[in-house]
Amino acid sequence: MLSENIRRLRKAKGLSQEELAVKLNVVRQTVSKWEQGLSVPDADLLLALSDALETPVSTLLGETVSEAESEELKALSQKLEVINLQLAREKEKRRKVVHGLFITLAALVTLLAAALFLLNSPYLVWDYADPEKAVFGAAFHVFEWIFVRLAPLVLIGAIVGIVLTRKKRA
């Protein structure tokens, strides 16, 4: 009875003997012996087994596990697996978007820095007698001044973001 219940519940949870053994900190052969009825777990392991299989000890010891219950658990497990797969796809999609944003930010900062370098502060030679040119020249100077100070930090942040959001090799 105990051996059959351990095997049915383990399979209903989608666990291999090895996976269950790892959860219980025993070797796979121990789980195999329990399922074959060649040995039984001691009280501590019985409680750990109950926790690992998420079932009461009474079910392990005597109550039979119906096939319908096993099928319900299997169906629920499959639904959860589909949901987990969908969540993983969404997470991967978000990672790709954020990664692309970091790449775009790094490219924009680099292009803007190159443009400012090539322009070589043209407002320095303007005639500031015209009030509109004076305002525009001051605004351009403020933008350039702020950009020069913030661009390195933004670029470093973007590069760190690119590295942290890259696809990891499995």
Secondary structure, DSSP 8 states (H G I E B T S, - for coil): -HHHHHHHHHHHTT--HHHHHHHHTS-HHHHHHHHHTS----HHHHHHHHHHTTS-HHHHHT----HHHHHHHHHHHHHHHHHHHHHHHHHHHHHHHHHHHHHHHHHHHHHHHHHHHHHT-GGGGS-TTSHHHHHHHHHHHHHHHHHHHHHHHHHHHHHHHHHHTS----
